[in-house]
Amino acid sequence: MNLTLKVWKQKNKDTRGSFETFQVKGISSEMSFLEMFDVLNEQLIEEGKEPIAFDHDCREGICGMCSMYINGRPHGPWHGTTTCQLHMRAFKDGDTIVVEPWRANAFPVIKDLIVDRRAFDHIIQAGGFISVNTGNAVDGNAIPIEREKADQSFAAAACIGCGACVAACKNSSAMLFVSAKVSHLALLPQGAPEKKTRVMNMIAQMDKEGFGACTNTGACEAVCPKEISLENIARLNQEYLGSSFTSDKV
């Protein structure tokens, strides 16, 4: 396939960016989207030009680093798929593909298609963990957990923190991400001792980082590569409301 790419180029968060147009030829339909970018960067290097900066690590859809806005949709046209798992057969010969970084004040551009997502790390550090002393590891079935709750917790834990939910939301809300992290632990008995302070601290940190409010448009769930459910946001609101009435210390 021969493709036209319109890619956002920006030196850093303090510099104005713009789209630049590139032509790539001989792209296999079996290549992943990132492999196509590798081909483009090799071409640019051979021409003595600066390659396009983009983020990636596992290329297996589990780390969340391959964050790109592709033709107006986070991670591209395939549902429930990360950018690194998106293949070029999703496009046609002669297509024009527009690629941008996430757009959110809490995710400032580092360079080109790379944004700083440390705001998510700060939210996790505020309470997305279990710190009580649980002693030695116990057998897997030693703590009885209802099957339904275990499944819900596991589904919430599937969140990879890529930020697609923030990028798709008109308010740049991080509620789907935070709710997944809160739900993961709130549904398990191991998370019970700190459940009240956890949700209060994580919500406070989310607001501090500059994320917007949730207005339940559902765009976050629609583009999430791990299909995290909006039910987690309802659970987060329930946890927050209950904790705000009973928690004396945050």
C-alpha positions as a Python dict, from the first residue, in 0.01 Angstrom:
ca = {
    (1, 'M'): (0, 0, 0),
    (2, 'N'): (98, 359, -63),
    (3, 'L'): (-22, 602, 201),
    (4, 'T'): (-23, 972, 283),
    (5, 'L'): (42, 1051, 649),
    (6, 'K'): (-39, 1382, 813),
    (7, 'V'): (152, 1367, 1142),
    (8, 'W'): (161, 1619, 1426),
    (9, 'K'): (512, 1751, 1485),
    (10, 'Q'): (592, 1951, 1799),
    (11, 'K'): (931, 2009, 1957),
    (12, 'N'): (801, 2036, 2316),
    (13, 'K'): (507, 2160, 2521),
    (14, 'D'): (625, 2521, 2498),
    (15, 'T'): (652, 2521, 2118),
    (16, 'R'): (369, 2549, 1869),
    (17, 'G'): (318, 2234, 1666),
    (18, 'S'): (176, 2167, 1321),
    (19, 'F'): (93, 1884, 1084),
    (20, 'E'): (353, 1766, 836),
    (21, 'T'): (275, 1545, 537),
    (22, 'F'): (472, 1231, 454),
    (23, 'Q'): (445, 969, 181),
    (24, 'V'): (511, 602, 255),
    (25, 'K'): (518, 329, -9),
    (26, 'G'): (519, -49, -16),
    (27, 'I'): (344, -92, 319),
    (28, 'S'): (224, -448, 383),
    (29, 'S'): (-133, -492, 505),
    (30, 'E'): (6, -732, 769),
    (31, 'M'): (226, -467, 930),
    (32, 'S'): (117, -317, 1259),
    (33, 'F'): (64, 58, 1272),
    (34, 'L'): (387, 103, 1466),
    (35, 'E'): (581, -107, 1214),
    (36, 'M'): (453, 128, 947),
    (37, 'F'): (592, 418, 1152),
    (38, 'D'): (924, 233, 1178),
    (39, 'V'): (936, 220, 799),
    (40, 'L'): (861, 591, 777),
    (41, 'N'): (1131, 677, 1033),
    (42, 'E'): (1389, 466, 852),
    (43, 'Q'): (1300, 656, 537),
    (44, 'L'): (1338, 991, 713),
    (45, 'I'): (1674, 894, 863),
    (46, 'E'): (1804, 788, 521),
    (47, 'E'): (1697, 1129, 389),
    (48, 'G'): (1887, 1303, 670),
    (49, 'K'): (1568, 1421, 839),
    (50, 'E'): (1460, 1393, 1202),
    (51, 'P'): (1242, 1087, 1272),
    (52, 'I'): (899, 1117, 1429),
    (53, 'A'): (900, 1062, 1806),
    (54, 'F'): (639, 818, 1934),
    (55, 'D'): (606, 608, 2247),
    (56, 'H'): (593, 228, 2268),
    (57, 'D'): (722, -64, 2471),
    (58, 'C'): (558, -406, 2470),
    (59, 'R'): (384, -391, 2130),
    (60, 'E'): (148, -653, 2270),
    (61, 'G'): (-139, -428, 2379),
    (62, 'I'): (-68, -447, 2751),
    (63, 'C'): (148, -145, 2845),
    (64, 'G'): (-63, 145, 2716),
    (65, 'M'): (228, 350, 2585),
    (66, 'C'): (141, 340, 2214),
    (67, 'S'): (-104, 628, 2247),
    (68, 'M'): (-201, 796, 1919),
    (69, 'Y'): (-508, 972, 1785),
    (70, 'I'): (-564, 813, 1443),
    (71, 'N'): (-816, 970, 1206),
    (72, 'G'): (-996, 1133, 1497),
    (73, 'R'): (-1017, 825, 1720),
    (74, 'P'): (-784, 717, 2003),
    (75, 'H'): (-592, 404, 1896),
    (76, 'G'): (-756, 405, 1553),
    (77, 'P'): (-1064, 250, 1390),
    (78, 'W'): (-1067, -98, 1545),
    (79, 'H'): (-1274, -146, 1859),
    (80, 'G'): (-1097, -276, 2170),
    (81, 'T'): (-752, -247, 2012),
    (82, 'T'): (-437, -56, 2105),
    (83, 'T'): (-234, 128, 1842),
    (84, 'C'): (40, -136, 1846),
    (85, 'Q'): (-217, -409, 1776),
    (86, 'L'): (-383, -212, 1495),
    (87, 'H'): (-281, -356, 1159),
    (88, 'M'): (-256, -180, 826),
    (89, 'R'): (-530, -396, 676),
    (90, 'A'): (-762, -154, 856),
    (91, 'F'): (-675, 96, 580),
    (92, 'K'): (-683, 98, 201),
    (93, 'D'): (-422, 176, -61),
    (94, 'G'): (-410, 551, -121),
    (95, 'D'): (-563, 644, 215),
    (96, 'T'): (-469, 961, 400),
    (97, 'I'): (-413, 897, 770),
    (98, 'V'): (-406, 1179, 1026),
    (99, 'V'): (-206, 1105, 1343),
    (100, 'E'): (-203, 1324, 1655),
    (101, 'P'): (-102, 1300, 2022),
    (102, 'W'): (-353, 1298, 2308),
    (103, 'R'): (-514, 1639, 2362),
    (104, 'A'): (-548, 1721, 2733),
    (105, 'N'): (-400, 1984, 2963),
    (106, 'A'): (-303, 1707, 3206),
    (107, 'F'): (-108, 1533, 2926),
    (108, 'P'): (139, 1795, 2795),
    (109, 'V'): (325, 1709, 2476),
    (110, 'I'): (684, 1597, 2530),
    (111, 'K'): (763, 1572, 2161),
    (112, 'D'): (563, 1495, 1846),
    (113, 'L'): (329, 1207, 1940),
    (114, 'I'): (462, 1155, 2294),
    (115, 'V'): (272, 1305, 2585),
    (116, 'D'): (357, 1316, 2955),
    (117, 'R'): (112, 1080, 3130),
    (118, 'R'): (272, 1100, 3473),
    (119, 'A'): (-55, 1249, 3603),
    (120, 'F'): (-189, 893, 3604),
    (121, 'D'): (110, 780, 3810),
    (122, 'H'): (42, 1054, 4063),
    (123, 'I'): (-318, 935, 4100),
    (124, 'I'): (-203, 577, 4161),
    (125, 'Q'): (54, 699, 4414),
    (126, 'A'): (-225, 882, 4598),
    (127, 'G'): (-409, 561, 4680),
    (128, 'G'): (-417, 296, 4410),
    (129, 'F'): (-247, 32, 4621),
    (130, 'I'): (-275, -182, 4935),
    (131, 'S'): (-33, -82, 5209),
    (132, 'V'): (-158, -283, 5508),
    (133, 'N'): (66, -562, 5630),
    (134, 'T'): (-97, -879, 5499),
    (135, 'G'): (184, -1112, 5605),
    (136, 'N'): (306, -1396, 5389),
    (137, 'A'): (128, -1489, 5068),
    (138, 'V'): (-161, -1727, 5129),
    (139, 'D'): (-302, -2000, 4909),
    (140, 'G'): (-511, -1879, 4619),
    (141, 'N'): (-840, -2009, 4760),
    (142, 'A'): (-774, -1928, 5126),
    (143, 'I'): (-974, -1603, 5111),
    (144, 'P'): (-1324, -1670, 4979),
    (145, 'I'): (-1435, -1414, 4720),
    (146, 'E'): (-1765, -1419, 4537),
    (147, 'R'): (-1724, -1520, 4173),
    (148, 'E'): (-1914, -1216, 4046),
    (149, 'K'): (-1700, -973, 4246),
    (150, 'A'): (-1379, -1149, 4145),
    (151, 'D'): (-1477, -1123, 3778),
    (152, 'Q'): (-1567, -755, 3813),
    (153, 'S'): (-1239, -683, 3990),
    (154, 'F'): (-1041, -865, 3724),
    (155, 'A'): (-1221, -675, 3446),
    (156, 'A'): (-1141, -342, 3613),
    (157, 'A'): (-778, -445, 3665),
    (158, 'A'): (-746, -488, 3287),
    (159, 'C'): (-710, -109, 3252),
    (160, 'I'): (-364, -36, 3110),
    (161, 'G'): (-367, 339, 3183),
    (162, 'C'): (-315, 443, 2821),
    (163, 'G'): (-522, 761, 2851),
    (164, 'A'): (-756, 696, 2557),
    (165, 'C'): (-1051, 770, 2786),
    (166, 'V'): (-909, 1115, 2861),
    (167, 'A'): (-832, 1180, 2495),
    (168, 'A'): (-1186, 1090, 2384),
    (169, 'C'): (-1368, 1282, 2656),
    (170, 'K'): (-1483, 1634, 2566),
    (171, 'N'): (-1393, 1735, 2923),
    (172, 'S'): (-1064, 1542, 2938),
    (173, 'S'): (-1198, 1348, 3234),
    (174, 'A'): (-999, 1067, 3393),
    (175, 'M'): (-1300, 913, 3567),
    (176, 'L'): (-1292, 584, 3376),
    (177, 'F'): (-925, 530, 3462),
    (178, 'V'): (-968, 625, 3829),
    (179, 'S'): (-1288, 422, 3864),
    (180, 'A'): (-1117, 113, 3722),
    (181, 'K'): (-832, 144, 3971),
    (182, 'V'): (-1068, 207, 4263),
    (183, 'S'): (-1305, -75, 4162),
    (184, 'H'): (-1023, -325, 4124),
    (185, 'L'): (-937, -295, 4494),
    (186, 'A'): (-1277, -197, 4638),
    (187, 'L'): (-1430, -524, 4520),
    (188, 'L'): (-1171, -738, 4700),
    (189, 'P'): (-1148, -799, 5077),
    (190, 'Q'): (-777, -709, 5065),
    (191, 'G'): (-871, -355, 4967),
    (192, 'A'): (-1132, -302, 5237),
    (193, 'P'): (-912, -155, 5517),
    (194, 'E'): (-817, 149, 5306),
    (195, 'K'): (-1121, 181, 5081),
    (196, 'K'): (-1244, 508, 5236),
    (197, 'T'): (-920, 703, 5221),
    (198, 'R'): (-826, 547, 4886),
    (199, 'V'): (-1116, 689, 4688),
    (200, 'M'): (-1100, 1030, 4857),
    (201, 'N'): (-726, 1066, 4795),
    (202, 'M'): (-739, 948, 4435),
    (203, 'I'): (-1028, 1180, 4346),
    (204, 'A'): (-849, 1471, 4511),
    (205, 'Q'): (-532, 1397, 4315),
    (206, 'M'): (-729, 1363, 3991),
    (207, 'D'): (-871, 1712, 4042),
    (208, 'K'): (-527, 1846, 4135),
    (209, 'E'): (-380, 1714, 3809),
    (210, 'G'): (-629, 1922, 3609),
    (211, 'F'): (-856, 1657, 3460),
    (212, 'G'): (-1210, 1762, 3374),
    (213, 'A'): (-1542, 1649, 3516),
    (214, 'C'): (-1737, 1348, 3393),
    (215, 'T'): (-2067, 1418, 3214),
    (216, 'N'): (-2140, 1054, 3122),
    (217, 'T'): (-2124, 1086, 2744),
    (218, 'G'): (-1979, 735, 2722),
    (219, 'A'): (-1699, 829, 2482),
    (220, 'C'): (-1442, 684, 2723),
    (221, 'E'): (-1593, 336, 2724),
    (222, 'A'): (-1639, 345, 2346),
    (223, 'V'): (-1267, 392, 2274),
    (224, 'C'): (-1112, 201, 2565),
    (225, 'P'): (-887, -72, 2420),
    (226, 'K'): (-966, -294, 2720),
    (227, 'E'): (-1340, -217, 2711),
    (228, 'I'): (-1356, -92, 3072),
    (229, 'S'): (-1722, -51, 3166),
    (230, 'L'): (-1897, 270, 3270),
    (231, 'E'): (-2034, 67, 3561),
    (232, 'N'): (-1702, 136, 3731),
    (233, 'I'): (-1777, 509, 3730),
    (234, 'A'): (-2108, 440, 3903),
    (235, 'R'): (-1921, 232, 4160),
    (236, 'L'): (-1663, 508, 4207),
    (237, 'N'): (-1939, 763, 4273),
    (238, 'Q'): (-2095, 527, 4526),
    (239, 'E'): (-1762, 470, 4699),
    (240, 'Y'): (-1688, 843, 4704),
    (241, 'L'): (-2029, 937, 4840),
    (242, 'G'): (-2012, 676, 5114),
    (243, 'S'): (-1659, 774, 5211),
    (244, 'S'): (-1738, 1146, 5220),
    (245, 'F'): (-2000, 1077, 5490),
    (246, 'T'): (-1791, 842, 5702),
    (247, 'S'): (-1427, 937, 5650),
    (248, 'D'): (-1277, 1184, 5895),
    (249, 'K'): (-927, 1190, 5749),
    (250, 'V'): (-801, 1205, 5389),
}
